[in-house]
């Protein structure tokens, strides 16, 4: 069964192109190491909640946009092997992040239900 890594990232709105350029370079590594698909979603309709919301989850400021991204893997074993291999990939580790990685939230998820057309 597939495995999903999810990410919520605050990115300076003015740095959207730098983020996209970064994603195009980095996402190729994920695919090279076995990911089936990488999706980068630029916040468009991200409402402020009464208790919590995406922006508060990453302490986004008014000049930042929330990005929601995910990586689909064929299974957790492929994902785990990929992350281990990427740690020793000097080119990937040298890639500067156009966002504050300390405020990124992420996690790995096992799908429990998938509805498709």
Backbone torsions as a table, in degrees:
resi	resn	phi	psi	omega
1	UNK	NA	148.7	-178.7
2	UNK	-63.3	164.8	177.6
3	UNK	-134.8	143.2	-175.0
4	UNK	-123.1	132.8	167.9
5	UNK	-105.5	130.4	179.5
6	UNK	-118.3	147.1	-176.3
7	UNK	-139.0	139.7	169.9
8	UNK	-124.1	124.8	-170.8
9	UNK	-134.5	133.5	172.0
10	UNK	-88.2	126.8	-178.6
11	UNK	-126.3	134.7	175.4
12	UNK	-55.3	126.7	-178.5
13	UNK	-56.2	-38.3	179.4
14	UNK	-67.1	-16.8	-178.6
15	UNK	-99.3	20.4	-177.5
16	UNK	-55.7	-46.7	-178.2
17	UNK	-65.0	-40.2	177.1
18	UNK	-61.8	-39.2	177.1
19	UNK	-63.8	-45.9	-180.0
20	UNK	-62.6	-41.2	177.4
21	UNK	-61.7	-43.9	177.8
22	UNK	-60.6	-47.8	-179.0
23	UNK	-59.7	-41.9	179.8
24	UNK	-62.4	-35.8	178.3
25	UNK	-74.7	-48.3	-174.8
26	UNK	-72.4	-41.2	-176.5
27	UNK	-61.1	-28.2	176.4
28	UNK	-62.5	-34.6	176.7
29	UNK	-63.5	-44.3	179.6
30	UNK	-59.2	-44.2	179.1
31	UNK	-64.4	-43.4	178.8
32	UNK	-58.0	-35.6	-178.4
33	UNK	-90.7	9.5	170.7
34	UNK	115.8	-2.5	178.1
35	UNK	-64.0	145.5	178.0
36	UNK	-84.5	-33.8	-176.7
37	UNK	-162.7	145.0	173.9
38	UNK	-126.7	129.6	-178.7
39	UNK	-122.1	129.3	176.4
40	UNK	-114.4	119.5	-178.8
41	UNK	-114.3	117.9	179.3
42	UNK	-84.4	126.0	-176.9
43	UNK	-53.7	129.1	-178.0
44	UNK	-127.6	-41.0	-179.2
45	UNK	-135.4	77.3	-174.2
46	UNK	-117.6	88.5	-173.3
47	UNK	-70.8	155.2	173.4
48	UNK	-79.4	128.9	-179.8
49	UNK	-91.2	169.9	178.4
50	UNK	-81.4	-29.5	-178.6
51	UNK	-114.2	-47.4	178.2
52	UNK	-154.1	168.6	179.9
53	UNK	-165.2	176.2	-179.1
54	UNK	-60.1	-44.4	-176.8
55	UNK	-62.4	-45.3	179.7
56	UNK	-67.3	-30.2	-177.9
57	UNK	-62.9	-26.1	179.8
58	UNK	-118.9	13.9	179.6
59	UNK	53.0	43.3	179.1
60	UNK	-65.7	140.6	178.2
61	UNK	-95.4	173.4	-177.8
62	UNK	-62.7	-24.7	-179.6
63	UNK	-95.5	15.8	179.2
64	UNK	-120.4	153.5	175.4
65	UNK	-115.6	141.7	178.4
66	UNK	-84.0	131.0	176.5
67	UNK	-109.1	133.9	177.6
68	UNK	-117.8	119.1	-175.4
69	UNK	-130.4	155.9	172.9
70	UNK	-149.7	155.6	177.8
71	UNK	-122.1	129.4	176.4
72	UNK	-101.5	127.0	179.4
73	UNK	-114.3	156.0	177.1
74	UNK	-66.2	-29.2	179.6
75	UNK	-168.7	169.9	-177.6
76	UNK	-67.7	-34.5	-179.9
77	UNK	-62.0	-41.3	177.3
78	UNK	-64.0	-43.4	178.7
79	UNK	-61.6	-45.9	-178.7
80	UNK	-63.4	-43.0	178.4
81	UNK	-64.3	-39.7	-180.0
82	UNK	-63.9	-46.7	-179.3
83	UNK	-63.6	-37.5	177.7
84	UNK	-65.1	-43.9	179.6
85	UNK	-66.4	-38.2	-178.4
86	UNK	-66.4	-29.8	178.5
87	UNK	-59.6	-28.6	-179.1
88	UNK	-100.5	7.6	178.2
89	UNK	-89.2	101.6	-175.1
90	UNK	-58.9	-39.5	-179.0
91	UNK	-63.7	-41.7	-179.2
92	UNK	-70.7	-42.8	-178.7
93	UNK	-68.1	-23.8	179.9
94	UNK	-83.9	-10.1	-177.4
95	UNK	-68.4	116.9	179.4
96	UNK	-70.7	141.7	179.8
97	UNK	-92.3	129.1	178.9
98	UNK	-86.0	37.6	178.6
99	UNK	-158.7	168.1	179.8
100	UNK	-84.9	98.7	-177.5
101	UNK	-62.6	-21.1	178.9
102	UNK	-68.6	-23.0	-179.3
103	UNK	-100.4	1.8	176.4
104	UNK	-73.1	137.4	170.5
105	UNK	-111.7	146.1	-175.8
106	UNK	-154.9	162.8	176.7
107	UNK	-173.5	162.3	177.2
108	UNK	-104.3	141.7	-173.2
109	UNK	-135.0	136.9	172.8
110	UNK	-95.1	119.9	178.8
111	UNK	-60.9	134.6	176.6
112	UNK	-112.7	-14.3	175.8
113	UNK	-158.5	132.7	176.5
114	UNK	-130.6	126.3	177.5
115	UNK	-113.2	124.3	-179.8
116	UNK	-130.9	157.3	178.2
117	UNK	-76.6	NA	NA
